[in-house]
Amino acid sequence: MPNLPKFASWLINLVLYPFNWLFQKVSDWIVSAINQIPFPDWWYQAQSFWSGLPSDVLYLVSWFNLGWGLTIMFSAYGIRFLIRRIPFFG
């Protein structure tokens, strides 16, 4: 009787292995496809933009958490864009 949980775990792993393998391959493919997208030149110069701002502006930007807010806003727009592409949901 004590081997029953081991057998059940082995059986579940046997059934789920193809799905796990497929998910891993698809996600590796998606990551490699996204890594092939080239960044525009202005993306690399964004650091110089932030360093060129006066200290008063940088204080307000940090006080209002503008970086966090922009991250949330652009993530929401990205998720909205993806959801709108799904049939019957968008």
KAKA-V810177 format. One record per residue. N is the residue number from 1. SS is DSSP state (h for helix, s for strand, l for the rest). OMEGA is omega in whole degrees, 0 to 359 (none if undefined). Layout:
n={N N}
ss={SS SS}
omega={OMEGA OMEGA}
//
This chain:
n={1 2 3 4 5 6 7 8 9 10 11 12 13 14 15 16 17 18 19 20 21 22 23 24 25 26 27 28 29 30 31 32 33 34 35 36 37 38 39 40 41 42 43 44 45 46 47 48 49 50 51 52 53 54 55 56 57 58 59 60 61 62 63 64 65 66 67 68 69 70 71 72 73 74 75 76 77 78 79 80 81 82 83 84 85 86 87 88 89 90}
ss={l l l h h h h h h h h h h h h h h h h h h h h h h h h h h h h h h h h l l l l l h h h h l h h h h h h l l l h h h h h h h h h l l h h h h h h h h h h h h h h h h h h h l l l l l l}
omega={182 180 181 177 177 179 179 178 178 180 178 178 179 181 185 184 180 179 177 179 180 179 179 180 180 180 175 179 180 179 179 177 179 179 179 180 181 177 176 183 182 180 182 180 181 179 180 177 181 181 179 181 177 184 178 179 179 177 180 178 180 181 179 182 183 179 179 179 178 178 179 183 181 175 179 177 178 178 178 178 181 180 180 179 180 179 179 175 185 none}
//
